[in-house]
Amino acid sequence: MRFIRGLFLALISGFVMLSGGAGYARAETVAIAQEYGISYLPLTIIRAQDLLAKAGKAEGIDITTNWLTFTGGAPMNEALISGNLDIASGGVAPMLVLWDRTRGNMDVKALAALGSMPLFLNTSDADVKTIKDFKDSDRIALPAVKVSIQAIILEMAAAQAFGDANYNKLNGLTVSMSHPDGMSSLMNGTAGITAHFTSAPFQYEELANPKIHKVLDSYQVVGGPHTFNVVWASKKFVDGNPKVVKAFMIALQQAMAFIHEHPTEAAKIYIADEKSKSSIESIVNMIKDPQNVWTTKPQRIMEFAKFMQKTGLIKHVPADTADVFFQTSK
């Protein structure tokens, strides 16, 4: 009888836990991916301080996070489509591509921006002053040819320099490389790389070398400050996991606040996480640089969308910025 009674109580307890009864937290597992660079600092802070799990408990759920690292937005999109990833992060361009291709089915949209930052195209060739000076022998490293935000901005710059019909004039020079590999190749003169279109901190570390100089600044090309990275997910995930999404948004805002209020501590977390050889002072300077804006609010998304539709990378132009963001971003 004691065994039967114990089994009965265990079954009742399990039922209450599964049904989300009072006093029990529902367990959730979420897969989140990020790339390399300081632009992902908000996600790094969330991971280092376990902010998502803490926010989840306030919502009555236990959240376990599987953190993944990718080298670009394209493989993240593949993982998201295959169901191996719940929340992706990366440049505006890969997000817009998936938004366009999943309209009416997965309905992928952005949850929030991760910040606005300029992207630099740097080179080791002293003769290259503008993109018009690149030769057929040059090779430009960037995260992903044709689809990364750097690739799109390079096309926008080419359209401005050579005319709209020649927007892809420099595409044949581009090579897909992760930010660390691209920087290493440029600095060491390997793999034929003579230029690198990258982001912080890599672009600043490259420019610390007197043999490297900047050719292009994305803010000049796009017309002002623009969102660099965003986080995105499918409608199925957002609709099916409202508490997880709410907890994520709370954690993201907390991470943004921490970066603003404790830049030195944030820099230390970044250096430890990426095993960076950068000094704390240099990372703090990047965090506090007025051009690097830590915000969840998007900027100039439509400039990218209109250009990408014009060049055939996406078929549809959003009605407005809100059209590619879930309401959770507000």
C-alpha positions in Angstrom: 0.0 0.0 0.0 2.8 2.4 0.9 4.4 1.8 -2.6 1.1 2.3 -4.4 0.4 5.5 -2.4 3.9 6.8 -3.2 3.5 6.0 -6.9 0.1 7.7 -6.9 1.6 10.9 -5.3 4.5 10.8 -7.8 2.1 10.7 -10.7 0.0 13.5 -9.3 3.1 15.6 -8.7 4.3 14.9 -12.3 0.9 15.9 -13.7 1.0 19.2 -11.8 4.5 20.0 -13.0 3.6 19.2 -16.7 0.4 21.2 -16.5 2.1 24.2 -15.0 0.4 24.1 -11.6 1.0 26.7 -8.9 4.4 26.4 -7.3 6.0 24.6 -10.2 8.1 26.1 -13.0 7.8 24.8 -16.5 11.1 23.7 -18.0 12.1 25.2 -21.4 15.2 24.7 -23.5 16.1 27.4 -26.1 18.9 27.4 -28.7 20.4 30.9 -29.3 23.2 31.6 -31.7 25.6 34.5 -32.1 28.8 35.4 -34.1 32.1 36.9 -33.2 32.6 40.5 -32.3 31.8 43.2 -29.8 28.4 43.9 -31.5 27.1 40.7 -29.9 28.1 42.1 -26.4 24.4 42.2 -25.2 24.1 38.5 -25.9 27.4 37.8 -24.2 26.3 39.7 -21.1 23.0 37.7 -21.1 25.0 34.5 -21.2 27.7 35.5 -18.7 25.2 36.8 -16.1 22.6 34.1 -16.8 20.1 36.9 -17.3 17.7 34.8 -19.4 17.3 32.1 -16.7 16.8 34.8 -14.1 14.1 36.5 -16.2 12.5 33.2 -16.9 12.1 32.4 -13.2 10.3 35.7 -12.8 7.9 34.4 -15.4 7.5 31.0 -13.8 9.6 29.0 -16.1 13.0 27.3 -15.9 15.0 28.2 -19.1 18.0 26.2 -20.1 19.9 27.9 -23.0 22.1 26.1 -25.6 24.5 28.8 -26.8 25.9 28.3 -30.3 28.5 30.2 -32.3 28.3 30.7 -36.1 30.6 32.5 -38.5 27.7 34.1 -40.5 24.0 34.7 -40.9 23.5 32.2 -43.8 24.3 29.1 -41.7 22.2 30.4 -38.9 19.3 30.7 -41.3 19.7 27.1 -42.3 19.8 26.0 -38.7 16.7 28.0 -37.9 14.8 26.5 -40.9 15.8 23.0 -39.9 14.6 23.5 -36.4 18.0 23.3 -34.8 18.0 26.9 -33.7 15.3 29.1 -32.0 16.8 32.5 -32.0 19.4 33.7 -34.5 21.5 36.8 -34.5 23.5 38.6 -37.2 23.4 41.3 -39.8 20.3 43.0 -41.1 20.7 41.5 -44.6 20.5 37.7 -43.6 17.4 38.5 -41.5 15.7 40.3 -44.4 16.5 37.4 -46.7 14.8 34.9 -44.4 11.9 37.3 -43.7 11.3 37.5 -47.5 11.6 33.7 -48.1 9.4 32.6 -45.2 6.5 35.0 -45.7 3.3 33.0 -45.4 4.9 29.9 -43.9 7.5 30.2 -41.1 7.1 34.0 -41.0 10.5 34.8 -39.6 10.9 38.3 -38.2 13.3 40.2 -36.0 12.8 40.4 -32.2 15.0 43.4 -31.7 18.1 45.2 -32.8 21.4 44.7 -31.0 22.8 48.1 -31.8 23.9 50.6 -34.5 27.5 50.5 -35.5 29.6 51.6 -38.5 31.4 48.9 -40.5 34.8 49.6 -42.0 36.4 48.3 -45.2 40.1 48.3 -44.5 43.0 47.5 -46.8 46.8 46.9 -46.7 47.3 48.3 -50.2 48.6 51.9 -49.9 47.4 52.6 -53.5 43.8 51.9 -52.7 42.2 55.2 -51.6 38.6 54.4 -52.7 36.8 51.4 -53.9 37.5 52.5 -57.5 41.2 51.7 -56.9 40.7 48.0 -56.3 42.3 45.8 -58.9 41.3 42.4 -60.3 44.1 40.9 -58.2 42.7 42.2 -54.9 40.7 40.0 -52.6 38.2 41.4 -50.0 37.4 39.2 -47.0 33.9 39.5 -45.5 31.6 37.2 -43.5 29.6 35.9 -46.5 29.7 36.8 -50.1 26.5 38.4 -51.6 24.4 37.9 -48.4 26.2 39.4 -45.4 25.5 43.0 -44.4 29.1 43.9 -45.4 28.5 42.4 -48.9 25.3 44.4 -49.3 27.0 47.6 -48.2 29.8 46.9 -50.6 27.2 46.6 -53.4 25.5 49.8 -52.3 28.9 51.6 -52.4 29.7 50.1 -55.8 26.3 51.4 -57.2 27.1 54.8 -55.9 30.6 54.8 -57.4 30.1 53.0 -60.7 26.3 53.4 -61.3 23.3 51.3 -60.3 23.9 48.8 -63.1 27.3 48.0 -61.8 26.3 47.3 -58.2 28.0 43.9 -58.4 31.3 45.1 -59.9 33.4 44.1 -56.9 31.6 40.9 -56.0 34.2 38.8 -57.9 36.8 40.1 -55.4 35.0 39.0 -52.3 35.9 35.9 -50.2 33.9 34.5 -47.3 35.8 34.4 -44.1 35.0 34.7 -40.4 36.0 38.0 -38.8 39.0 36.5 -37.0 40.3 34.7 -40.0 39.8 37.8 -42.2 41.7 40.0 -39.9 44.5 37.4 -39.6 44.8 37.1 -43.4 44.8 40.9 -43.9 47.4 41.5 -41.1 49.7 38.7 -42.2 49.2 39.0 -45.9 48.0 35.5 -46.4 45.4 33.8 -48.6 45.7 36.7 -51.1 43.6 39.0 -48.8 44.4 42.6 -49.4 41.2 44.1 -47.8 38.7 43.2 -45.1 35.2 44.4 -44.6 34.5 43.7 -41.0 33.2 45.2 -37.7 34.4 46.0 -34.2 36.7 45.2 -32.6 38.5 43.7 -35.6 38.3 46.9 -37.7 39.9 49.0 -34.9 42.6 46.4 -34.2 43.5 46.3 -37.9 43.7 50.1 -38.0 46.2 50.1 -35.1 48.6 48.6 -37.6 50.2 51.5 -39.6 50.2 49.5 -42.7 46.4 49.3 -42.7 44.0 52.1 -43.6 40.3 52.6 -44.0 38.7 52.8 -47.4 35.0 52.8 -46.6 32.7 53.6 -43.7 29.2 52.1 -43.8 27.6 55.1 -42.2 28.7 57.2 -45.2 27.3 54.7 -47.6 23.9 54.1 -46.0 23.4 57.8 -45.2 23.9 57.8 -41.4 23.8 55.5 -38.4 22.2 52.2 -39.1 21.4 49.0 -37.3 24.2 46.4 -37.7 22.9 43.3 -36.0 19.5 42.0 -35.0 18.0 38.9 -33.4 15.3 37.0 -35.2 13.0 34.0 -34.8 10.0 32.2 -36.4 6.4 33.1 -35.7 5.9 29.5 -34.5 8.5 29.9 -31.8 7.3 33.4 -30.8 3.6 32.3 -30.6 4.4 29.0 -28.9 6.8 30.4 -26.3 5.4 33.8 -25.2 7.0 33.6 -21.7 10.4 32.6 -23.1 10.3 35.5 -25.6 9.2 37.9 -22.9 12.1 36.8 -20.7 14.5 37.1 -23.5 13.4 40.7 -24.2 13.7 41.5 -20.5 17.2 40.0 -20.4 18.2 41.9 -23.5 17.1 45.2 -22.0 19.0 44.4 -18.8 22.1 43.6 -20.8 21.8 46.9 -22.6 21.5 48.8 -19.3 24.5 47.0 -17.9 26.6 48.0 -20.9 25.6 51.6 -20.5 26.1 51.7 -16.8 29.1 49.5 -16.4 31.3 49.7 -19.6 34.5 48.6 -17.8 32.8 45.5 -16.4 31.2 44.8 -19.7 34.6 45.0 -21.4 36.1 42.6 -19.0 33.3 40.1 -19.7 33.8 40.5 -23.4 37.6 39.9 -23.2 37.2 36.9 -21.0 34.5 35.4 -23.2 36.3 35.8 -26.5 39.8 35.3 -25.0 40.7 38.5 -26.6 44.2 40.0 -26.4 42.7 43.5 -26.6 43.3 45.8 -23.6 40.4 46.7 -21.3 40.9 50.3 -22.2 40.5 49.7 -25.9 37.3 47.7 -25.5 35.9 50.3 -23.2 36.6 53.0 -25.8 34.7 51.0 -28.4 31.8 50.5 -26.0 31.7 54.2 -25.2 32.3 55.4 -28.8 29.3 57.7 -29.7 29.1 56.0 -33.1 28.4 52.6 -31.4 24.9 52.9 -30.1 23.7 50.1 -27.8 19.9 50.0 -28.4 17.2 47.5 -29.4 15.6 50.2 -31.6 16.2 49.6 -35.4 17.7 52.3 -37.7 17.6 52.6 -41.5 16.4 49.0 -42.0 14.4 50.2 -45.0 17.5 51.4 -46.9 18.8 47.9 -46.9 15.5 46.3 -47.8 14.9 48.6 -50.8 18.3 48.0 -52.2 18.1 44.3 -51.7 14.8 44.2 -53.5 16.2 46.4 -56.3 19.1 43.9 -56.9 16.9 40.8 -56.7 18.2 39.4 -53.4 14.7 39.7 -51.9 11.3 39.8 -53.8 9.3 42.0 -51.4 9.9 45.4 -49.8 8.5 45.7 -46.2 5.7 48.2 -45.8 7.8 49.8 -43.1 10.3 48.8 -40.5 7.6 47.4 -38.2 6.7 44.9 -40.9 9.9 42.9 -40.3 9.8 43.1 -36.4 7.6 41.2 -34.0 5.6 43.5 -31.6 7.8 42.1 -28.8 10.5 44.6 -30.1 8.4 47.6 -28.9 
